[in-house]
Protein backbone atom coordinates (compact mmCIF):
# COMPACT_ATOMS: atom_id res chain seq x y z
CA UNK A 1 0.00 0.00 0.00
CA UNK A 2 1.41 3.41 -1.00
CA UNK A 3 2.12 6.16 1.52
CA UNK A 4 -0.46 8.99 1.37
CA UNK A 5 1.21 12.10 -0.09
CA UNK A 6 0.04 15.66 0.47
CA UNK A 7 1.07 19.07 -0.77
CA UNK A 8 0.89 22.06 1.56
CA UNK A 9 1.48 25.82 1.34
CA UNK A 10 2.80 28.02 4.11
CA UNK A 11 4.50 31.42 4.26
CA UNK A 12 8.14 32.20 3.68
CA UNK A 13 9.49 33.04 7.13
CA UNK A 14 11.15 30.65 9.61
CA UNK A 15 8.16 31.06 11.93
CA UNK A 16 5.93 29.95 9.09
CA UNK A 17 7.84 27.01 7.63
CA UNK A 18 10.58 25.53 9.82
CA UNK A 19 8.39 23.61 12.25
CA UNK A 20 6.11 22.35 9.48
CA UNK A 21 9.02 21.23 7.31
CA UNK A 22 10.73 19.56 10.26
CA UNK A 23 7.50 17.80 11.19
CA UNK A 24 7.11 16.63 7.60
CA UNK A 25 10.65 15.21 7.64
CA UNK A 26 10.71 13.72 11.15
CA UNK A 27 7.16 13.06 12.33
CA UNK A 28 4.99 12.57 9.25
CA UNK A 29 6.75 9.33 8.25
CA UNK A 30 5.92 7.89 11.69
CA UNK A 31 2.28 8.70 10.93
CA UNK A 32 2.61 6.89 7.61
CA UNK A 33 2.33 9.84 5.25
CA UNK A 34 4.37 12.25 3.13
CA UNK A 35 3.92 16.05 3.12
CA UNK A 36 5.75 18.51 0.85
CA UNK A 37 5.48 22.16 1.95
CA UNK A 38 5.78 25.00 -0.55
CA UNK A 39 6.19 28.64 0.55
CA UNK A 40 4.89 32.00 -0.60
CA UNK A 41 5.84 35.49 0.62
CA UNK A 42 4.10 37.30 3.46
CA UNK A 43 2.22 39.52 1.00
CA UNK A 44 0.82 36.45 -0.77
CA UNK A 45 -0.18 34.92 2.54
CA UNK A 46 -2.04 38.11 3.45
CA UNK A 47 -3.96 38.61 0.21
CA UNK A 48 -3.87 35.70 -2.27
CA UNK A 49 -7.36 34.29 -3.03
CA UNK A 50 -7.95 31.15 -1.00
CA UNK A 51 -10.08 29.51 -3.69
CA UNK A 52 -7.14 29.59 -6.09
CA UNK A 53 -4.79 28.05 -3.53
CA UNK A 54 -7.33 25.38 -2.64
CA UNK A 55 -7.31 24.15 -6.23
CA UNK A 56 -3.57 23.45 -5.98
CA UNK A 57 -2.91 22.47 -2.36
CA UNK A 58 -4.25 19.95 0.13
CA UNK A 59 -3.15 21.91 3.20
CA UNK A 60 -3.11 25.71 3.37
CA UNK A 61 -1.75 27.90 6.13
CA UNK A 62 -4.00 30.98 6.31
CA UNK A 63 -5.19 33.69 8.67
CA UNK A 64 -8.72 34.28 9.94
CA UNK A 65 -9.85 37.14 7.63
CA UNK A 66 -9.92 34.58 4.79
CA UNK A 67 -12.59 32.33 6.29
CA UNK A 68 -15.63 34.18 4.93
CA UNK A 69 -14.14 34.11 1.44
CA UNK A 70 -13.34 30.40 1.82
CA UNK A 71 -16.88 29.58 2.93
CA UNK A 72 -18.39 31.64 0.11
CA UNK A 73 -16.32 29.67 -2.41
CA UNK A 74 -16.87 26.32 -0.63
CA UNK A 75 -13.20 25.43 -1.02
CA UNK A 76 -12.28 24.14 2.47
CA UNK A 77 -13.40 21.24 4.61
CA UNK A 78 -14.77 22.08 8.07
CA UNK A 79 -12.54 20.83 10.87
CA UNK A 80 -15.53 19.09 12.44
CA UNK A 81 -15.44 16.82 9.39
CA UNK A 82 -11.65 16.48 9.31
CA UNK A 83 -10.78 15.70 12.95
CA UNK A 84 -14.25 15.43 14.52
CA UNK A 85 -16.42 17.81 16.51
CA UNK A 86 -15.21 16.48 19.87
CA UNK A 87 -11.56 17.10 18.98
CA UNK A 88 -12.37 20.64 17.85
CA UNK A 89 -14.33 21.33 21.02
CA UNK A 90 -11.41 20.13 23.14
CA UNK A 91 -9.21 22.83 21.60
CA UNK A 92 -11.54 25.63 22.73
CA UNK A 93 -10.17 25.98 26.28
CA UNK A 94 -6.66 24.98 25.23
CA UNK A 95 -6.08 27.60 22.52
CA UNK A 96 -4.84 30.99 23.71
CA UNK A 97 -7.09 34.03 23.34
CA UNK A 98 -9.52 33.86 20.41
CA UNK A 99 -7.11 31.75 18.31
CA UNK A 100 -9.57 28.92 17.70
CA UNK A 101 -12.76 30.95 17.62
CA UNK A 102 -11.28 33.18 14.92
CA UNK A 103 -11.70 30.29 12.46
CA UNK A 104 -15.33 29.63 13.41
CA UNK A 105 -17.71 30.95 10.76
CA UNK A 106 -21.18 29.82 9.77
CA UNK A 107 -21.28 27.45 12.73
CA UNK A 108 -18.12 25.49 11.87
CA UNK A 109 -14.33 25.83 12.18
CA UNK A 110 -12.33 26.13 8.96
CA UNK A 111 -8.77 25.83 10.27
CA UNK A 112 -6.83 24.65 13.32
CA UNK A 113 -4.89 27.37 15.19
CA UNK A 114 -1.36 26.26 14.50
CA UNK A 115 0.30 29.57 15.42
CA UNK A 116 -0.79 32.50 17.62
CA UNK A 117 0.14 36.17 17.32
CA UNK A 118 -1.23 39.65 17.80
CA UNK A 119 0.04 43.19 17.40
CA UNK A 120 2.42 43.91 20.28
CA UNK A 121 5.10 46.48 21.06
CA UNK A 122 8.65 45.96 19.78
CA UNK A 123 11.57 48.14 20.80
CA UNK A 124 15.34 48.56 21.03
CA UNK A 125 16.11 48.16 24.76
CA UNK A 126 19.30 50.24 24.57
CA UNK A 127 17.28 53.22 23.36
CA UNK A 128 14.03 52.78 25.22
CA UNK A 129 14.84 51.21 28.58
CA UNK A 130 11.43 50.79 30.21
CA UNK A 131 8.84 50.50 27.41
CA UNK A 132 5.83 52.82 27.45
CA UNK A 133 2.58 51.32 28.68
CA UNK A 134 0.02 53.82 27.35
CA UNK A 135 -0.53 55.76 24.14
CA UNK A 136 0.26 58.97 26.03
CA UNK A 137 3.65 57.51 26.95
CA UNK A 138 4.24 56.42 23.33
CA UNK A 139 3.58 59.99 22.17
CA UNK A 140 5.99 61.33 24.79
CA UNK A 141 8.71 58.90 23.67
CA UNK A 142 8.18 59.90 20.03
CA UNK A 143 9.19 63.46 20.90
CA UNK A 144 12.76 62.29 21.64
CA UNK A 145 13.23 58.93 19.86
CA UNK A 146 12.26 57.61 16.40
CA UNK A 147 8.94 55.80 16.75
CA UNK A 148 7.51 54.16 13.63
CA UNK A 149 3.99 52.93 12.93
CA UNK A 150 3.49 49.69 10.98
CA UNK A 151 1.52 50.87 7.93
CA UNK A 152 2.56 48.76 4.93
CA UNK A 153 0.15 46.46 3.11
CA UNK A 154 -2.87 45.67 5.33
CA UNK A 155 -1.13 46.90 8.46
CA UNK A 156 -2.38 50.48 8.35
CA UNK A 157 -5.92 49.19 8.86
CA UNK A 158 -4.75 46.70 11.48
CA UNK A 159 -2.90 49.37 13.44
CA UNK A 160 -5.99 51.59 13.25
CA UNK A 161 -8.22 48.76 14.51
CA UNK A 162 -5.87 47.99 17.41
CA UNK A 163 -5.93 51.62 18.53
CA UNK A 164 -9.72 51.71 18.22
CA UNK A 165 -9.92 48.60 20.43
CA UNK A 166 -7.89 50.38 23.13
CA UNK A 167 -10.19 53.41 23.03
CA UNK A 168 -13.62 51.82 22.87
CA UNK A 169 -15.08 48.62 24.31
CA UNK A 170 -17.82 46.60 22.70
CA UNK A 171 -16.60 45.87 19.18
CA UNK A 172 -17.80 47.36 15.90
CA UNK A 173 -21.16 49.17 15.70
CA UNK A 174 -23.91 47.52 13.67
CA UNK A 175 -23.40 47.91 9.90
CA UNK A 176 -20.40 50.22 10.34
CA UNK A 177 -16.68 49.62 10.48
CA UNK A 178 -16.00 52.02 13.35
CA UNK A 179 -17.80 54.46 15.64
CA UNK A 180 -17.14 57.93 14.13
CA UNK A 181 -15.93 59.53 17.37
CA UNK A 182 -13.60 56.65 18.22
CA UNK A 183 -12.36 56.46 14.64
CA UNK A 184 -11.49 60.14 14.64
CA UNK A 185 -9.58 59.82 17.91
CA UNK A 186 -7.63 56.80 16.60
CA UNK A 187 -6.82 58.51 13.30
CA UNK A 188 -5.61 61.64 15.04
CA UNK A 189 -3.37 59.56 17.30
CA UNK A 190 -1.88 57.89 14.22
CA UNK A 191 -1.44 61.28 12.56
CA UNK A 192 0.63 62.50 15.52
CA UNK A 193 2.91 59.47 15.11
CA UNK A 194 3.29 59.81 11.33
CA UNK A 195 6.58 61.64 11.63
CA UNK A 196 9.93 61.11 9.97
CA UNK A 197 10.45 57.59 11.33
CA UNK A 198 7.06 56.39 10.09
CA UNK A 199 7.41 58.07 6.72
CA UNK A 200 10.87 56.59 6.18
CA UNK A 201 9.51 53.06 6.76
CA UNK A 202 6.06 53.39 5.20
CA UNK A 203 6.63 50.39 2.90
CA UNK A 204 8.26 48.08 5.47
CA UNK A 205 6.22 45.07 6.53
CA UNK A 206 6.44 43.73 10.12
CA UNK A 207 9.35 41.47 9.27
CA UNK A 208 11.34 44.37 7.80
CA UNK A 209 10.57 46.57 10.81
CA UNK A 210 11.75 43.87 13.21
CA UNK A 211 14.86 43.31 11.09
CA UNK A 212 15.59 47.04 11.33
CA UNK A 213 15.31 46.94 15.12
CA UNK A 214 17.46 43.81 15.20
CA UNK A 215 20.14 45.44 13.05
CA UNK A 216 20.36 48.55 15.23
CA UNK A 217 19.02 50.92 12.60
CA UNK A 218 17.66 54.36 13.48
CA UNK A 219 14.42 53.19 15.03
CA UNK A 220 13.63 52.92 18.72
CA UNK A 221 10.11 51.52 18.91
CA UNK A 222 7.18 50.19 16.89
CA UNK A 223 4.14 50.47 19.16
CA UNK A 224 2.04 47.94 17.23
CA UNK A 225 3.61 45.22 15.11
CA UNK A 226 2.85 41.52 14.83
CA UNK A 227 5.05 39.68 17.31
CA UNK A 228 7.65 37.28 15.93
CA UNK A 229 9.32 35.19 18.61
CA UNK A 230 12.34 34.69 16.33
CA UNK A 231 13.54 38.26 16.89
CA UNK A 232 13.53 37.90 20.69
CA UNK A 233 16.97 36.28 20.29
CA UNK A 234 18.37 38.99 18.01
CA UNK A 235 18.26 42.06 20.23
CA UNK A 236 14.59 43.03 19.87
CA UNK A 237 12.55 43.38 23.06
CA UNK A 238 8.80 42.90 23.17
CA UNK A 239 6.04 44.18 25.45
CA UNK A 240 2.28 44.28 25.58
CA UNK A 241 0.51 46.63 23.18
CA UNK A 242 -0.14 50.17 24.46
CA UNK A 243 -3.15 50.71 26.67
CA UNK A 244 -5.92 53.19 26.09
CA UNK A 245 -8.89 54.10 28.29
CA UNK A 246 -10.39 50.59 28.05
CA UNK A 247 -7.12 48.67 28.24
CA UNK A 248 -4.90 46.83 25.78
CA UNK A 249 -5.95 47.12 22.14
CA UNK A 250 -4.64 44.59 19.63
CA UNK A 251 -5.85 42.75 16.56
CA UNK A 252 -5.32 39.00 16.34
CA UNK A 253 -2.91 37.58 13.79
CA UNK A 254 -1.47 34.10 13.80
CA UNK A 255 -2.15 31.29 11.37
CA UNK A 256 -4.29 28.22 11.03
CA UNK A 257 -3.86 25.10 8.96
CA UNK A 258 -6.82 24.47 6.66
CA UNK A 259 -7.72 21.45 4.53
CA UNK A 260 -8.95 21.99 0.98
CA UNK A 261 -11.84 20.13 -0.59
CA UNK A 262 -9.44 18.54 -3.07
CA UNK A 263 -7.74 16.74 -0.17
CA UNK A 264 -8.42 13.08 0.54
CA UNK A 265 -8.54 12.97 4.34
CA UNK A 266 -7.02 9.77 5.68
CA UNK A 267 -6.45 8.46 9.17
CA UNK A 268 -2.77 9.21 8.66
CA UNK A 269 -3.41 12.87 7.89
CA UNK A 270 -5.86 13.14 10.77
CA UNK A 271 -3.22 11.76 13.14
CA UNK A 272 -0.65 14.27 11.93
CA UNK A 273 -2.98 17.26 12.33
CA UNK A 274 -3.96 16.14 15.82
CA UNK A 275 -0.28 15.77 16.70
CA UNK A 276 0.49 19.30 15.47
CA UNK A 277 -2.17 20.59 17.88
CA UNK A 278 -1.06 18.38 20.78
CA UNK A 279 0.54 19.81 23.90
CA UNK A 280 3.65 17.75 23.12
CA UNK A 281 4.12 19.39 19.73
CA UNK A 282 3.06 22.86 20.82
CA UNK A 283 5.28 23.10 23.90
CA UNK A 284 8.33 21.23 22.60
CA UNK A 285 8.61 20.54 18.88
CA UNK A 286 7.19 23.77 17.46
CA UNK A 287 9.15 26.19 19.71
CA UNK A 288 12.31 24.14 19.13
CA UNK A 289 11.90 24.81 15.40
CA UNK A 290 11.27 28.59 15.59
CA UNK A 291 7.50 28.29 15.54
CA UNK A 292 5.09 30.32 17.65
CA UNK A 293 2.57 27.95 19.25
CA UNK A 294 -1.13 28.52 19.78
CA UNK A 295 -1.84 26.52 22.92
CA UNK A 296 -2.10 28.39 26.22
CA UNK A 297 0.06 25.71 27.85
CA UNK A 298 2.99 26.62 25.61
CA UNK A 299 2.64 30.35 26.29
CA UNK A 300 2.63 29.63 30.03
CA UNK A 301 5.58 27.21 29.93
CA UNK A 302 8.53 28.69 31.82
CA UNK A 303 11.15 26.78 29.85
CA UNK A 304 9.70 27.88 26.52
CA UNK A 305 9.54 31.47 27.75
CA UNK A 306 13.12 31.45 29.05
CA UNK A 307 14.43 29.93 25.82
CA UNK A 308 12.98 32.91 23.93
CA UNK A 309 14.06 35.67 26.32
CA UNK A 310 10.67 36.23 27.89
CA UNK A 311 8.78 36.85 24.65
CA UNK A 312 5.76 34.84 25.76
CA UNK A 313 5.33 36.27 29.25
CA UNK A 314 5.94 39.81 27.94
CA UNK A 315 3.13 39.66 25.36
CA UNK A 316 0.70 37.02 26.63
CA UNK A 317 -1.79 39.52 28.08
CA UNK A 318 -2.07 41.19 24.68
CA UNK A 319 -2.88 37.94 22.93
CA UNK A 320 -5.50 37.02 25.52
CA UNK A 321 -7.19 40.40 24.96
CA UNK A 322 -6.91 40.43 21.15
CA UNK A 323 -9.87 41.30 18.91
CA UNK A 324 -10.83 39.75 15.58
CA UNK A 325 -10.72 41.38 12.16
CA UNK A 326 -13.68 41.40 9.77
CA UNK A 327 -14.00 37.92 8.23
CA UNK A 328 -16.87 38.29 5.74
CA UNK A 329 -16.46 37.48 2.06
CA UNK A 330 -14.85 40.69 0.84
CA UNK A 331 -12.89 41.35 4.04
CA UNK A 332 -9.52 41.06 2.32
CA UNK A 333 -10.48 43.55 -0.40
CA UNK A 334 -11.83 45.92 2.24
CA UNK A 335 -8.69 45.58 4.36
CA UNK A 336 -6.52 46.41 1.35
CA UNK A 337 -8.58 49.44 0.36
CA UNK A 338 -8.91 50.78 3.91
CA UNK A 339 -5.17 50.50 4.47
CA UNK A 340 -4.38 52.35 1.26
CA UNK A 341 -6.80 55.12 2.20
CA UNK A 342 -5.31 55.45 5.68
CA UNK A 343 -1.75 55.63 4.33
CA UNK A 344 -2.76 58.22 1.75
CA UNK A 345 -4.56 60.33 4.34
CA UNK A 346 -1.81 60.16 6.93
CA UNK A 347 0.96 61.03 4.49
CA UNK A 348 -1.02 63.93 3.02
CA UNK A 349 -2.17 65.10 6.48
CA UNK A 350 -5.81 64.90 5.45
CA UNK A 351 -8.50 65.51 8.08
CA UNK A 352 -9.96 62.51 9.85
CA UNK A 353 -13.52 63.03 8.58
CA UNK A 354 -12.50 62.77 4.92
CA UNK A 355 -10.44 59.61 5.40
CA UNK A 356 -12.99 57.89 7.63
CA UNK A 357 -15.78 58.60 5.17
CA UNK A 358 -13.78 56.84 2.48
CA UNK A 359 -13.17 53.86 4.73
CA UNK A 360 -16.85 53.53 5.64
CA UNK A 361 -17.79 53.69 1.96
CA UNK A 362 -15.33 50.88 1.25
CA UNK A 363 -16.77 48.81 4.10
CA UNK A 364 -20.27 49.20 2.68
CA UNK A 365 -19.09 48.12 -0.79
CA UNK A 366 -17.26 45.06 0.46
CA UNK A 367 -19.67 43.88 3.14
CA UNK A 368 -23.05 42.34 2.33
CA UNK A 369 -25.67 43.31 4.90
CA UNK A 370 -26.60 40.49 7.23
CA UNK A 371 -23.43 38.43 6.71
CA UNK A 372 -21.12 37.46 9.53
CA UNK A 373 -18.13 39.65 10.27
C-alpha positions in Angstrom: 0.0 0.0 0.0 1.4 3.4 -1.0 2.1 6.2 1.5 -0.5 9.0 1.4 1.2 12.1 -0.1 0.0 15.7 0.5 1.1 19.1 -0.8 0.9 22.1 1.6 1.5 25.8 1.3 2.8 28.0 4.1 4.5 31.4 4.3 8.1 32.2 3.7 9.5 33.0 7.1 11.2 30.7 9.6 8.2 31.1 11.9 5.9 29.9 9.1 7.8 27.0 7.6 10.6 25.5 9.8 8.4 23.6 12.2 6.1 22.3 9.5 9.0 21.2 7.3 10.7 19.6 10.3 7.5 17.8 11.2 7.1 16.6 7.6 10.6 15.2 7.6 10.7 13.7 11.1 7.2 13.1 12.3 5.0 12.6 9.2 6.7 9.3 8.3 5.9 7.9 11.7 2.3 8.7 10.9 2.6 6.9 7.6 2.3 9.8 5.2 4.4 12.2 3.1 3.9 16.0 3.1 5.7 18.5 0.9 5.5 22.2 2.0 5.8 25.0 -0.6 6.2 28.6 0.6 4.9 32.0 -0.6 5.8 35.5 0.6 4.1 37.3 3.5 2.2 39.5 1.0 0.8 36.5 -0.8 -0.2 34.9 2.5 -2.0 38.1 3.4 -4.0 38.6 0.2 -3.9 35.7 -2.3 -7.4 34.3 -3.0 -7.9 31.1 -1.0 -10.1 29.5 -3.7 -7.1 29.6 -6.1 -4.8 28.1 -3.5 -7.3 25.4 -2.6 -7.3 24.1 -6.2 -3.6 23.5 -6.0 -2.9 22.5 -2.4 -4.2 19.9 0.1 -3.1 21.9 3.2 -3.1 25.7 3.4 -1.8 27.9 6.1 -4.0 31.0 6.3 -5.2 33.7 8.7 -8.7 34.3 9.9 -9.9 37.1 7.6 -9.9 34.6 4.8 -12.6 32.3 6.3 -15.6 34.2 4.9 -14.1 34.1 1.4 -13.3 30.4 1.8 -16.9 29.6 2.9 -18.4 31.6 0.1 -16.3 29.7 -2.4 -16.9 26.3 -0.6 -13.2 25.4 -1.0 -12.3 24.1 2.5 -13.4 21.2 4.6 -14.8 22.1 8.1 -12.5 20.8 10.9 -15.5 19.1 12.4 -15.4 16.8 9.4 -11.6 16.5 9.3 -10.8 15.7 13.0 -14.3 15.4 14.5 -16.4 17.8 16.5 -15.2 16.5 19.9 -11.6 17.1 19.0 -12.4 20.6 17.8 -14.3 21.3 21.0 -11.4 20.1 23.1 -9.2 22.8 21.6 -11.5 25.6 22.7 -10.2 26.0 26.3 -6.7 25.0 25.2 -6.1 27.6 22.5 -4.8 31.0 23.7 -7.1 34.0 23.3 -9.5 33.9 20.4 -7.1 31.8 18.3 -9.6 28.9 17.7 -12.8 30.9 17.6 -11.3 33.2 14.9 -11.7 30.3 12.5 -15.3 29.6 13.4 -17.7 30.9 10.8 -21.2 29.8 9.8 -21.3 27.4 12.7 -18.1 25.5 11.9 -14.3 25.8 12.2 -12.3 26.1 9.0 -8.8 25.8 10.3 -6.8 24.6 13.3 -4.9 27.4 15.2 -1.4 26.3 14.5 0.3 29.6 15.4 -0.8 32.5 17.6 0.1 36.2 17.3 -1.2 39.7 17.8 0.0 43.2 17.4 2.4 43.9 20.3 5.1 46.5 21.1 8.6 46.0 19.8 11.6 48.1 20.8 15.3 48.6 21.0 16.1 48.2 24.8 19.3 50.2 24.6 17.3 53.2 23.4 14.0 52.8 25.2 14.8 51.2 28.6 11.4 50.8 30.2 8.8 50.5 27.4 5.8 52.8 27.4 2.6 51.3 28.7 0.0 53.8 27.4 -0.5 55.8 24.1 0.3 59.0 26.0 3.7 57.5 26.9 4.2 56.4 23.3 3.6 60.0 22.2 6.0 61.3 24.8 8.7 58.9 23.7 8.2 59.9 20.0 9.2 63.5 20.9 12.8 62.3 21.6 13.2 58.9 19.9 12.3 57.6 16.4 8.9 55.8 16.7 7.5 54.2 13.6 4.0 52.9 12.9 3.5 49.7 11.0 1.5 50.9 7.9 2.6 48.8 4.9 0.2 46.5 3.1 -2.9 45.7 5.3 -1.1 46.9 8.5 -2.4 50.5 8.3 -5.9 49.2 8.9 -4.8 46.7 11.5 -2.9 49.4 13.4 -6.0 51.6 13.2 -8.2 48.8 14.5 -5.9 48.0 17.4 -5.9 51.6 18.5 -9.7 51.7 18.2 -9.9 48.6 20.4 -7.9 50.4 23.1 -10.2 53.4 23.0 -13.6 51.8 22.9 -15.1 48.6 24.3 -17.8 46.6 22.7 -16.6 45.9 19.2 -17.8 47.4 15.9 -21.2 49.2 15.7 -23.9 47.5 13.7 -23.4 47.9 9.9 -20.4 50.2 10.3 -16.7 49.6 10.5 -16.0 52.0 13.3 -17.8 54.5 15.6 -17.1 57.9 14.1 -15.9 59.5 17.4 -13.6 56.6 18.2 -12.4 56.5 14.6 -11.5 60.1 14.6 -9.6 59.8 17.9 -7.6 56.8 16.6 -6.8 58.5 13.3 -5.6 61.6 15.0 -3.4 59.6 17.3 -1.9 57.9 14.2 -1.4 61.3 12.6 0.6 62.5 15.5 2.9 59.5 15.1 3.3 59.8 11.3 6.6 61.6 11.6 9.9 61.1 10.0 10.4 57.6 11.3 7.1 56.4 10.1 7.4 58.1 6.7 10.9 56.6 6.2 9.5 53.1 6.8 6.1 53.4 5.2 6.6 50.4 2.9 8.3 48.1 5.5 6.2 45.1 6.5 6.4 43.7 10.1 9.4 41.5 9.3 11.3 44.4 7.8 10.6 46.6 10.8 11.7 43.9 13.2 14.9 43.3 11.1 15.6 47.0 11.3 15.3 46.9 15.1 17.5 43.8 15.2 20.1 45.4 13.0 20.4 48.5 15.2 19.0 50.9 12.6 17.7 54.4 13.5 14.4 53.2 15.0 13.6 52.9 18.7 10.1 51.5 18.9 7.2 50.2 16.9 4.1 50.5 19.2 2.0 47.9 17.2 3.6 45.2 15.1 2.8 41.5 14.8 5.0 39.7 17.3 7.6 37.3 15.9 9.3 35.2 18.6 12.3 34.7 16.3 13.5 38.3 16.9 13.5 37.9 20.7 17.0 36.3 20.3 18.4 39.0 18.0 18.3 42.1 20.2 14.6 43.0 19.9 12.6 43.4 23.1 8.8 42.9 23.2 6.0 44.2 25.5 2.3 44.3 25.6 0.5 46.6 23.2 -0.1 50.2 24.5 -3.1 50.7 26.7 -5.9 53.2 26.1 -8.9 54.1 28.3 -10.4 50.6 28.0 -7.1 48.7 28.2 -4.9 46.8 25.8 -6.0 47.1 22.1 -4.6 44.6 19.6 -5.9 42.7 16.6 -5.3 39.0 16.3 -2.9 37.6 13.8 -1.5 34.1 13.8 -2.2 31.3 11.4 -4.3 28.2 11.0 -3.9 25.1 9.0 -6.8 24.5 6.7 -7.7 21.5 4.5 -8.9 22.0 1.0 -11.8 20.1 -0.6 -9.4 18.5 -3.1 -7.7 16.7 -0.2 -8.4 13.1 0.5 -8.5 13.0 4.3 -7.0 9.8 5.7 -6.4 8.5 9.2 -2.8 9.2 8.7 -3.4 12.9 7.9 -5.9 13.1 10.8 -3.2 11.8 13.1 -0.7 14.3 11.9 -3.0 17.3 12.3 -4.0 16.1 15.8 -0.3 15.8 16.7 0.5 19.3 15.5 -2.2 20.6 17.9 -1.1 18.4 20.8 0.5 19.8 23.9 3.6 17.8 23.1 4.1 19.4 19.7 3.1 22.9 20.8 5.3 23.1 23.9 8.3 21.2 22.6 8.6 20.5 18.9 7.2 23.8 17.5 9.1 26.2 19.7 12.3 24.1 19.1 11.9 24.8 15.4 11.3 28.6 15.6 7.5 28.3 15.5 5.1 30.3 17.7 2.6 27.9 19.3 -1.1 28.5 19.8 -1.8 26.5 22.9 -2.1 28.4 26.2 0.1 25.7 27.9 3.0 26.6 25.6 2.6 30.4 26.3 2.6 29.6 30.0 5.6 27.2 29.9 8.5 28.7 31.8 11.1 26.8 29.9 9.7 27.9 26.5 9.5 31.5 27.7 13.1 31.5 29.1 14.4 29.9 25.8 13.0 32.9 23.9 14.1 35.7 26.3 10.7 36.2 27.9 8.8 36.9 24.6 5.8 34.8 25.8 5.3 36.3 29.2 5.9 39.8 27.9 3.1 39.7 25.4 0.7 37.0 26.6 -1.8 39.5 28.1 -2.1 41.2 24.7 -2.9 37.9 22.9 -5.5 37.0 25.5 -7.2 40.4 25.0 -6.9 40.4 21.2 -9.9 41.3 18.9 -10.8 39.7 15.6 -10.7 41.4 12.2 -13.7 41.4 9.8 -14.0 37.9 8.2 -16.9 38.3 5.7 -16.5 37.5 2.1 -14.8 40.7 0.8 -12.9 41.4 4.0 -9.5 41.1 2.3 -10.5 43.5 -0.4 -11.8 45.9 2.2 -8.7 45.6 4.4 -6.5 46.4 1.3 -8.6 49.4 0.4 -8.9 50.8 3.9 -5.2 50.5 4.5 -4.4 52.4 1.3 -6.8 55.1 2.2 -5.3 55.5 5.7 -1.8 55.6 4.3 -2.8 58.2 1.7 -4.6 60.3 4.3 -1.8 60.2 6.9 1.0 61.0 4.5 -1.0 63.9 3.0 -2.2 65.1 6.5 -5.8 64.9 5.4 -8.5 65.5 8.1 -10.0 62.5 9.9 -13.5 63.0 8.6 -12.5 62.8 4.9 -10.4 59.6 5.4 -13.0 57.9 7.6 -15.8 58.6 5.2 -13.8 56.8 2.5 -13.2 53.9 4.7 -16.8 53.5 5.6 -17.8 53.7 2.0 -15.3 50.9 1.2 -16.8 48.8 4.1 -20.3 49.2 2.7 -19.1 48.1 -0.8 -17.3 45.1 0.5 -19.7 43.9 3.1 -23.1 42.3 2.3 -25.7 43.3 4.9 -26.6 40.5 7.2 -23.4 38.4 6.7 -21.1 37.5 9.5 -18.1 39.7 10.3 
